[in-house]
Amino acid sequence: MSSIDQIKGPVNKEMEEFEDKFLASMKSSVPLLDKITHYIVRRKGKQLRPLFVFLSAKACGNITESTHRAAALIELLHTATLVHDDVVDDSNLRRGFFSVNALWKNKIAVLVGDYLLSRGLLLSVDNNEHRLLGIVSNAVREMSEGELLQIEKARRLDIAEPVYFEIIRSKTASLIASCCASGAATSGAGEELVATMKTFGELTGIAFQIKDDLFDFGSDGDIGKPTGIDIKEKKMTLPLIYALNNTTPAQKRKIINLVKNKNEDPEKVAEVIRFVLDSGGIEYTRGKMLEYRDKAIALLHTLPESESRNSLEHLVIYTTERKK
């Protein structure tokens, strides 16, 4: 598997420039806001979403100033959702560091998230990027719908496999789809190619989220996050859905009861994990993840071969083989 640094190769210059432009896009005359946004930028993650934007643009045509704005807009949006998510989840940590709400309390964190979202929207409006604004606004709508659908289903724990895929398509894949569509659109690509790249991003995003779901069961030896978190939050992920659909009615009732009423008990959570592991749920889920990954790569191969296309392929593989 290629490393992120190797994958960045064709757009290394643009990714280096991006950091300064991203920080500039958040600049404020309010000292507290500047302090918080600097804190956020210093603790950045792998910045996979801007990478999808730049590689998609270069694979479809040329990187432009509009591409840089697309990358900043999507990262602003993504950062805003993470800040808001930490408030909703009452989480004090983000990537091993204190979250914004842990350091500055919920009210400030919500306002910071709102500010980041508004900066992204203004970045588009001020530069007449209406096509870009349409692509990304649609992703925001879908992400909100996906989150609310997941909350609704978590109350009853009656989620079926098609509903699960609709949730992760909306909640996670829509943003990666908007990265790839935005990259293509800002490179000068036509509507057909933009639509192809959006579908490519959607397939990749679904595979990405399935990989995240697998981490919750410690299925890859090197676990990227503590196991059982999704169970404690009553999230019905694909390994558990498969296991429940392939067991006896009595066992299904028992496991649903544990997830619903005993999800804070470490022993009961461990029992649910063992049930999923014994059911073949991990193998089934990994097979589905690879199915979406292979569909994404096949679609990518409709583009002319280039360094950027090859890097996109390695990025898709990275999303399904990462350790955290």
C-alpha positions as CSV (number, residue, x, y, z in Angstrom):
1,M,0.0,0.0,0.0
2,S,1.3,3.4,-0.9
3,S,1.8,6.0,1.8
4,I,-0.1,9.3,1.9
5,D,3.1,11.2,1.0
6,Q,3.6,9.0,-2.1
7,I,0.0,9.4,-3.1
8,K,0.3,13.2,-2.8
9,G,3.2,13.2,-5.3
10,P,1.4,14.6,-8.4
11,V,-0.2,17.4,-6.4
12,N,2.5,17.9,-3.7
13,K,3.0,21.6,-4.5
14,E,-0.8,22.3,-4.4
15,M,-1.2,20.5,-1.1
16,E,1.6,22.6,0.4
17,E,0.0,25.8,-0.9
18,F,-3.3,24.7,0.4
19,E,-2.3,24.9,4.1
20,D,-1.7,28.7,3.9
21,K,-4.7,29.3,1.8
22,F,-6.9,27.3,4.1
23,L,-5.7,29.3,7.1
24,A,-6.3,32.5,5.3
25,S,-9.8,31.5,4.4
26,M,-10.6,31.3,8.2
27,K,-9.0,34.6,9.1
28,S,-11.1,36.8,11.4
29,S,-10.7,40.2,13.1
30,V,-11.9,38.6,16.3
31,P,-8.8,37.5,18.3
32,L,-10.6,34.5,20.0
33,L,-11.7,33.2,16.6
34,D,-8.2,33.5,15.2
35,K,-6.8,31.7,18.2
36,I,-9.3,28.8,17.8
37,T,-8.8,28.5,14.1
38,H,-5.0,28.4,14.5
39,Y,-5.5,25.6,17.1
40,I,-7.7,23.7,14.6
41,V,-5.2,24.0,11.7
42,R,-2.2,23.0,13.9
43,R,-4.0,19.7,14.7
44,K,-5.1,18.9,11.2
45,G,-5.6,15.3,10.1
46,K,-4.4,13.7,6.8
47,Q,-6.4,16.2,4.8
48,L,-7.8,13.4,2.5
49,R,-10.6,15.6,1.2
50,P,-8.5,18.4,-0.3
51,L,-6.3,15.6,-1.7
52,F,-9.3,14.1,-3.5
53,V,-10.2,17.5,-4.9
54,F,-6.7,18.2,-6.3
55,L,-6.1,14.7,-7.7
56,S,-9.6,14.7,-9.3
57,A,-8.9,18.1,-10.9
58,K,-5.6,17.0,-12.3
59,A,-6.9,13.6,-13.5
60,C,-9.7,15.4,-15.4
61,G,-7.8,18.5,-16.7
62,N,-5.9,21.3,-14.9
63,I,-5.8,22.6,-11.3
64,T,-7.0,26.2,-11.2
65,E,-7.6,28.9,-8.6
66,S,-11.1,27.6,-8.5
67,T,-9.8,24.2,-7.5
68,H,-8.0,25.8,-4.6
69,R,-11.2,27.5,-3.5
70,A,-13.1,24.1,-3.8
71,A,-10.5,22.4,-1.6
72,A,-10.8,25.2,1.0
73,L,-14.6,25.3,0.9
74,I,-14.9,21.5,1.5
75,E,-12.3,21.5,4.2
76,L,-14.1,24.4,5.9
77,L,-17.3,22.5,5.7
78,H,-15.7,19.2,7.0
79,T,-14.1,21.0,9.9
80,A,-17.3,22.7,10.8
81,T,-19.1,19.4,10.9
82,L,-16.4,17.9,13.1
83,V,-16.6,20.8,15.6
84,H,-20.4,20.4,15.7
85,D,-20.2,16.6,16.0
86,D,-18.0,16.9,19.1
87,V,-20.6,19.1,20.7
88,V,-23.4,16.7,19.8
89,D,-21.4,13.6,21.0
90,D,-20.1,15.4,24.1
91,S,-16.6,14.4,23.0
92,N,-13.6,15.9,24.7
93,L,-11.0,14.5,22.2
94,R,-10.4,14.9,18.5
95,R,-7.5,13.0,16.9
96,G,-5.8,12.6,20.3
97,F,-6.1,16.3,21.2
98,F,-8.6,18.3,23.2
99,S,-11.7,19.2,21.1
100,V,-12.8,22.8,20.7
101,N,-15.7,22.3,23.0
102,A,-13.5,20.8,25.7
103,L,-11.2,23.9,25.7
104,W,-13.7,26.6,25.0
105,K,-17.1,25.1,25.9
106,N,-20.1,24.2,23.8
107,K,-21.5,27.6,23.0
108,I,-18.2,28.9,21.5
109,A,-17.7,25.6,19.7
110,V,-21.1,25.8,18.0
111,L,-20.5,29.4,17.0
112,V,-17.0,28.5,15.6
113,G,-18.6,25.7,13.5
114,D,-21.2,28.2,12.2
115,Y,-18.4,30.7,11.4
116,L,-16.4,28.1,9.5
117,L,-19.5,27.1,7.5
118,S,-20.3,30.8,6.7
119,R,-16.7,31.4,5.6
120,G,-16.9,28.5,3.1
121,L,-20.2,29.8,1.7
122,L,-18.8,33.3,1.3
123,L,-15.7,32.0,-0.4
124,S,-17.9,30.6,-3.1
125,V,-20.3,33.6,-3.3
126,D,-17.6,36.3,-3.4
127,N,-15.9,34.5,-6.3
128,N,-19.2,33.7,-8.2
129,E,-18.6,30.0,-7.8
130,H,-22.2,29.1,-8.1
131,R,-21.6,25.7,-9.7
132,L,-19.3,24.8,-6.8
133,L,-21.7,26.1,-4.3
134,G,-24.5,23.9,-5.7
135,I,-22.3,20.8,-5.5
136,V,-21.2,21.4,-1.9
137,S,-24.6,22.6,-0.6
138,N,-26.2,19.4,-1.9
139,A,-23.6,17.5,0.1
140,V,-24.5,19.5,3.3
141,R,-28.1,18.6,2.8
142,E,-27.4,14.9,2.3
143,M,-25.1,14.8,5.3
144,S,-27.7,16.3,7.6
145,E,-30.4,13.9,6.3
146,G,-28.0,10.9,6.8
147,E,-27.3,11.9,10.4
148,L,-31.0,12.3,11.2
149,L,-31.9,9.1,9.5
150,Q,-29.3,7.3,11.6
151,I,-30.6,8.9,14.8
152,E,-34.2,7.9,13.9
153,K,-33.2,4.3,13.2
154,A,-31.0,4.0,16.4
155,R,-34.1,4.6,18.5
156,R,-35.8,1.4,17.2
157,L,-32.8,-0.6,16.1
158,D,-34.8,-1.9,13.1
159,I,-32.3,-0.9,10.4
160,A,-32.2,-3.0,7.2
161,E,-29.2,-3.3,5.0
162,P,-30.5,-1.0,2.2
163,V,-31.2,1.7,4.9
164,Y,-27.7,1.3,6.3
165,F,-26.2,2.0,2.8
166,E,-28.5,5.0,2.4
167,I,-27.3,6.4,5.7
168,I,-23.6,6.0,4.9
169,R,-24.1,7.2,1.3
170,S,-25.6,10.4,2.7
171,K,-23.6,10.8,5.9
172,T,-20.1,10.1,4.6
173,A,-19.9,9.3,0.9
174,S,-21.7,12.5,-0.2
175,L,-18.8,14.7,1.0
176,I,-16.2,12.6,-0.8
177,A,-18.4,12.6,-3.8
178,S,-18.5,16.4,-3.7
179,C,-14.7,16.5,-3.5
180,C,-14.3,14.5,-6.7
181,A,-17.1,16.4,-8.5
182,S,-15.7,19.8,-7.4
183,G,-12.2,18.8,-8.6
184,A,-13.5,17.8,-12.0
185,A,-15.8,20.8,-12.3
186,T,-13.1,23.3,-11.5
187,S,-10.7,21.7,-14.0
188,G,-13.1,22.6,-16.9
189,A,-14.6,19.1,-17.2
190,G,-18.0,18.7,-18.8
191,E,-21.2,17.6,-17.0
192,E,-20.8,13.9,-17.9
193,L,-17.2,13.7,-16.5
194,V,-18.3,15.6,-13.4
195,A,-21.1,13.1,-12.8
196,T,-18.7,10.2,-13.3
197,M,-16.3,11.6,-10.7
198,K,-19.2,12.2,-8.3
199,T,-20.2,8.5,-8.6
200,F,-16.5,7.5,-8.2
201,G,-16.3,9.6,-5.0
202,E,-19.6,8.1,-3.7
203,L,-18.4,4.5,-4.2
204,T,-15.1,5.4,-2.5
205,G,-16.9,7.1,0.4
206,I,-19.1,4.0,1.0
207,A,-16.0,1.8,1.1
208,F,-14.3,4.3,3.4
209,Q,-17.2,4.2,5.9
210,I,-17.5,0.4,5.8
211,K,-13.8,0.3,6.8
212,D,-14.5,2.6,9.7
213,D,-17.3,0.3,10.8
214,L,-14.9,-2.7,10.7
215,F,-12.5,-0.9,13.2
216,D,-15.2,-1.0,15.8
217,F,-14.8,-4.8,16.0
218,G,-11.0,-4.9,16.1
219,S,-11.0,-6.9,12.9
220,D,-7.6,-5.9,11.6
221,G,-5.3,-6.6,14.5
222,D,-4.0,-3.1,14.7
223,I,-7.1,-1.3,16.0
224,G,-7.5,2.3,15.0
225,K,-10.0,3.1,17.7
226,P,-11.4,1.5,20.9
227,T,-13.7,-1.4,20.0
228,G,-17.4,-1.2,20.7
229,I,-17.8,2.6,20.4
230,D,-20.6,2.2,17.7
231,I,-22.4,-0.4,19.9
232,K,-22.3,2.0,22.9
233,E,-23.8,4.7,20.7
234,K,-26.4,2.2,19.4
235,K,-25.2,2.6,15.8
236,M,-26.3,-0.3,13.6
237,T,-23.3,-1.0,11.4
238,L,-23.1,-3.6,8.6
239,P,-21.3,-6.4,10.6
240,L,-24.0,-6.2,13.3
241,I,-26.9,-6.0,10.7
242,Y,-25.6,-9.0,8.9
243,A,-25.2,-11.0,12.1
244,L,-28.8,-10.1,13.3
245,N,-30.2,-11.1,9.9
246,N,-28.5,-14.5,10.1
247,T,-29.4,-15.8,13.5
248,T,-32.4,-17.2,15.3
249,P,-35.3,-14.9,16.4
250,A,-34.5,-15.5,20.1
251,Q,-30.8,-14.6,19.7
252,K,-31.7,-11.6,17.6
253,R,-34.1,-10.3,20.4
254,K,-31.3,-10.9,23.0
255,I,-28.6,-9.0,21.1
256,I,-30.9,-6.1,20.3
257,N,-31.8,-5.9,24.0
258,L,-28.1,-5.8,24.9
259,V,-27.4,-3.0,22.4
260,K,-30.5,-1.1,23.5
261,N,-30.3,-1.5,27.3
262,K,-26.8,-2.8,28.2
263,N,-24.6,-0.8,25.9
264,E,-22.7,0.8,28.8
265,D,-21.7,-2.6,30.3
266,P,-18.3,-3.6,28.9
267,E,-19.0,-7.3,29.3
268,K,-22.2,-7.0,27.4
269,V,-20.6,-5.0,24.6
270,A,-17.9,-7.6,24.4
271,E,-20.6,-10.3,24.1
272,V,-22.2,-8.4,21.2
273,I,-18.7,-8.2,19.5
274,R,-18.2,-11.9,20.0
275,F,-21.6,-12.6,18.5
276,V,-20.7,-10.6,15.4
277,L,-17.3,-12.1,15.0
278,D,-18.7,-15.7,15.3
279,S,-21.5,-14.9,12.8
280,G,-19.2,-14.2,9.8
281,G,-20.3,-10.6,9.9
282,I,-16.7,-9.3,9.5
283,E,-16.0,-11.4,6.4
284,Y,-19.3,-10.4,4.8
285,T,-18.6,-6.7,5.5
286,R,-15.1,-6.8,4.2
287,G,-16.4,-8.4,1.0
288,K,-18.9,-5.6,0.6
289,M,-16.1,-3.0,1.2
290,L,-13.9,-4.5,-1.5
291,E,-16.9,-4.7,-3.8
292,Y,-17.4,-0.9,-3.6
293,R,-13.7,-0.3,-3.8
294,D,-13.4,-2.4,-7.0
295,K,-16.4,-0.6,-8.6
296,A,-14.7,2.8,-7.8
297,I,-11.4,1.7,-9.4
298,A,-13.2,0.3,-12.4
299,L,-15.0,3.7,-12.9
300,L,-11.7,5.5,-12.5
301,H,-10.1,3.4,-15.3
302,T,-12.5,5.1,-17.7
303,L,-10.2,8.1,-17.4
304,P,-7.0,8.3,-19.4
305,E,-4.0,7.0,-17.5
306,S,-1.9,9.6,-15.7
307,E,0.1,10.1,-12.5
308,S,-3.0,11.7,-10.9
309,R,-5.3,8.9,-11.9
310,N,-2.8,6.3,-10.5
311,S,-2.6,8.3,-7.3
312,L,-6.4,8.4,-7.0
313,E,-6.4,4.6,-7.4
314,H,-3.8,4.3,-4.6
315,L,-5.9,6.7,-2.5
316,V,-8.9,4.4,-2.9
317,I,-6.9,1.4,-1.8
318,Y,-5.4,3.4,1.1
319,T,-8.9,4.2,2.4
320,T,-9.7,0.5,2.6
321,E,-6.4,-0.7,4.0
322,R,-5.6,2.1,6.5
323,K,-5.0,1.1,10.1
324,K,-7.0,4.0,11.7
